[in-house]
Amino acid sequence: MLTFLKSKQLHEASMLVYQRERQYLEENKEQMTSYSSYALASISKL
């Protein structure tokens, strides 16, 4: 049970990071470079 709770917490934390990253990229899309799309792809694999 403890392992399940830890993995659930890790999943929730990674989803929160993913959502924050997407929000940041949306707010700053005018300033994005070609490198930014790679950063988004890396975060989405989490």
TARAVEN-V613166 format. One record per residue. N is the residue number from 1. SS is DSSP state (H for helix, E for strand, - for the rest). PSI is psi as a letter, one per 40 degrees, with the letter a starting at -180 (* if undefined). Layout:
N	SS	PSI
N	SS	PSI
//
This chain:
1	-	d
2	H	d
3	H	d
4	H	d
5	H	d
6	H	d
7	H	d
8	H	d
9	H	d
10	H	d
11	H	d
12	H	d
13	H	d
14	H	d
15	H	d
16	H	d
17	H	d
18	H	d
19	H	d
20	H	d
21	H	d
22	H	d
23	H	d
24	H	d
25	H	d
26	H	d
27	H	d
28	-	f
29	H	d
30	H	d
31	H	e
32	-	i
33	-	i
34	H	d
35	H	d
36	H	d
37	H	d
38	H	d
39	H	d
40	H	d
41	H	d
42	H	d
43	H	d
44	H	d
45	-	e
46	-	*
//
